[in-house]
Amino acid sequence: MIDSHIHADSRSSEDFEKMFVGGIDTAISCCYYPYKISSESVLVNHMLRILNFETKRCKSYGIDLKVALGIHPTNSLKSNNEIFKLLQQLIDGKKIVAIGEIGLEELTNDEIINFKNQLELADETKTKVIIHTPRKNKLKVLKEIKSIVLESIDPKLVIIDHINQEVIGEVIDEKFMIGLTVQPQKMDVEEAISILTKYGFDDFLLNSDISTKPSDPLSVPKTIRTMEKMGLSEKNITKVAFANAKKYFKI
């Protein structure tokens, strides 16, 4: 199985052991710093920690950790030259599988500028992007995200993440890949399965988004095993278990 969105730097080694035993072979760790950032150097150091330290830590527990790096909307700064320089180097060196997670949270001017600039970089380099949608004012912010994305980048390069039943109608008819986050206070196993059985399995990725928030490192295996118990098609289960993510990220 592949967990398509985690925050490895926020979790214990015991969580990685649980994930591997539960069936997770590969995970994608995204960039998010859970405290106010005072300078670019803080975020650069955070990115390098994920890339150089967390990948080794996960490997020691059996998980192949892939990395997505970018400026989360809550980490937006007015000056990001150093960060963009690093992202360009990592993209050129094929060190990251996506720019992420990026997006909008409070719809501030700095957020919007950073979001557009990262989408421009992704479109120029044909790099995938993992886009965060917030818990608060989700539909309003998602509408703004969608508008900017469709003006800025090939939608086939875009994952719109943390989508639920209330907002899926806003994105289901576009060419986005859609992330379903099975996490306490976001979405339970039953809601994820309900979306998949209604809209199909081709355009979806499953993730736990384990982070500093209440999280379940086994939420992806629990979702997959529940579908197996329900007798859903093995072909369809395979798509969201790993095949979609493997093909999309070329991992």
N, C-alpha and C positions, 0 to 999 in steps of 0.2 A: 504494500500500500504506500501511497504518497500523501503526506500532509502538505498541502500547497501553500500554507501561510502560518508560520509560527514566529516567535521572538525568542530565539535560543538563549540570548544573553540574559533573559529574565527568569530562566527556569533552572531547576536543580538537575544534577547528573542523574539522580534517581528517576526523574521524569523521562529522561532519554532511555533509560533501561526499561521502564514500563512500556514506552512506545515501541521499542524494538521487539520486546517479547509479545506485545499485542499485535504485531504485524506491520509496523511502519518501517520500511527499508530506507526511504528517502524523505527528506523534508526540505522546505524552502524557508529560510529565515529572512524576514524583512527588517528594515531599519526603522526604529522608533526610539527616541530617547525620552524617558518618562519624567523628565525634570527640566526646568527652564534652562535653555542654552544661552550662555553669555557670549560665546564667540564661535567662529567657524571651526577652530581647532578642536573644540569639545566634540563636535559631530564627526569630524574627520577621524579622531581617535576612536570614537564609538564604531564607526564603519570598519576601520581596520581591525578592531577587536573581533567583530563578527566574522570578518573574512579570514583572519589568520589564527584566531584562538578558538572560537566556537566551532568551526569546522573540525578542528582536531579533537576537541572535547566530545563532540557527537560521534566522531569516527571510533573513538575508544569504546563506545557503547554499541557499535554496530550500525549507526545511522549515517548515511551519506548525505551530508548537509550541503545543499546548494544555497546560493546567496543572492538576494535582491537588495540593492542599496539605493537610497534616494532621500529626499527631504520630506518628512512627514509634515502635514500642514501645521501641526502644533509646534514644530521645530523651525518654523520659518524665521529667517533673518533678513535684514535689508541687504546685506552683502554676503554673497555666496560664491564668489569667484574661485576660492580654494576648493570648495566642495565640487563645483562643476568641473574643474580641472581634474580632480581625482576620478570622478565618474567617467569622464572621457577616456582616461587612461585605462580604467578597469573594463570599459566596453571594448576598447581597442585590443586589450589583452585577453578578452573572452573570460574574464574572471567572475562576472556576474551573469545571471540568467535573465534579469529584469531590472528595471528601475522601480524601486518601491520600498515601502509603500508611500505613495504620494496621494494628493487629493485636496479636498477642502473640508474645513471643520466649522469655522465661524464666519466664513466669507469675508475675511479682511483683505485689504489691498495687497499686503505682503504675501498672503497665502495664494491669492489669484496669480500674482506675478510669478512666484516660484513654481506654481503648478504649470502655467503656460510654458515657462522656460524649460521645464523638464520634459514636457510633452514634445516640445520642438526638438530637443536633443534626441529623444526616443525615435521620433519620426525620421530625423536625418540619418540615424544610425540603424534604423529598422530593429530597434530593441523593444522587447515587450515591456509593458508597464502594469504594475499592480496598483489599483486605485482604491483607496480607503473611502468608505462612506460612513458618516457619523451616526451615533445613536440618537442624538438630539436633532430635531428638524430634518429628519432623514430625507423625506421626499423633496422638500424645498432645496436642500443642498444638492441632492442627486440631479435635480433638473438643471441646476447651474453647471454641475460637473459634465453632464451629458452635452449641454450646449457647447461648452468649451472644447470638449474632446472631439466632437464631430466637426469642429472648425479647424482642429489642430493636427490630427493624426489619423492614420489608417485605423479604423475601428477593429480590424483583425489583430492589431498589436495590443489590444486593451483587455484587461481583466477588471471588471467592476465587482468589487468584493463587498462582503457583508450584506448581501441582498436578502431580503425576506419576503414574505407573502404580501405585505402591505405595499411594497414598492416595485415588485418584479414586473408589473405591467409597463413600467417606464423604460425598461431595458430589453425585454424579451424579444422584441422585433428588430433589434439592431444586430450588428455582426460582432458584438462583444462576446468574450468568454465571461461567464458569471461565476463568482465565488460564493459558496454557501458556508457560512461560519457556524459550526455547531458548538455553542459555548453558552454556559449559564448566563441568563439575562439578554441573550441575543437570539438564539434559535435552538430548539430541542431536536432530537433525532426524528421525531414524528413529523415536524414541520418540514425538515429537509427532505424526507422521503415523499411527503405530499407534493412538494414542488417538483421533484424529479419525475414522479409518476404522472403528473399533469402536463409538464412541458417537455418531457423527454430527457435523455441522458447525454446527448452529444455536446452540449455547450456549457457544461457545468464542471466545476472543480470543488472538492470538499476540503475543508480545513478546520483546525481547532483554534487558530489564533491565540495559542497559549502565550500569556504575557504576565504583566503585573496584576491584571484584573482576574477575578475568579475564572478559572479555566479547568478544562478536563483534557489531559494529554492523550486520553484514549477515546476521544469523541469520534474520530474518524473510524477506527476499528469498530466501535459500537454501532455506528450507522451502517457500515458494511455488513456486519454480522446480523443486524436486525433485518436488512433486506434479504439476506440469505435465508433467514428463518421464515420470512414471509413468502418465500418461493418465487421471488422476482427473477427475471431472466439473468442467467450468468453473464451473458454478453453485455447487458446493460450495467450490471454491477461492476464488471471489469472496467468499464469506461470511467466511472467516477472513483473507483478504487485506485487506479493508477494510469490507465491507458491514455486518458485525455491529457493529464498533466505531462506525462512522458512525451507525447507527441507535440504538445504546445510549446513546452520549454526546451524540447530537443535534448532531453537528459536520459 
